[in-house]
Amino acid sequence: EQVDTGKDSASQDKDGTKNTAAEEGQYTIQVAALGDSTRAAELTTRLNENGVAARISPTMAGPQRLYRVRVGSFESEQAAQGVAAKLLGKGVINEWQVVENK
């Protein structure tokens, strides 16, 4: 069963997975920030296989590159929290935080 993760503007990435455009809503759900791109890709694939349109958003934290795994794009923090709670309840994610899209 798919969970609605916000804006319906998913596009196909070169590997065929859906990636929701981050710029659409003000908030997103971050489920991980990993230093290993392979682990981030594995988590993203696992989420996509569970009907959750996840994407990787790389960033620098000082000298270290982090690969943030994010889900959805939402107009309000409350909407993002509601979807995150559903994903948590279904066991799809273990931890999360709502962050502003940047």
C-alpha positions, 0 to 999 in steps of 0.5 A: 500500500502506498502512502501519500507523501505530499505533492504529486510531482514525481519524476523518473530518475535515470534508474527508473525510481520516482523522485519527488521534486523537493522544491514544491513544498516547504517541508520534507521528512528526513529519515536518515543522514548517512556518510556512506552513499551506498547505504543511502542508496540502499535505504532509498531503494528499500523505501521506493520498493515499499511505495514511498517516493524517497530521494537522496539530498547530498550536503556538506557538514563541515568537511564531511559529505552527508547523504540525506534520505528524504521523503515527500514535499509538504505545504505544512509541518503538520502534514509532514508529521502526519505522513511520518507517523503513518510510515513509522506506524507501518514499520517503513521507517524507524526514525524521522524529523521534519525539515524545511526544504532548502 
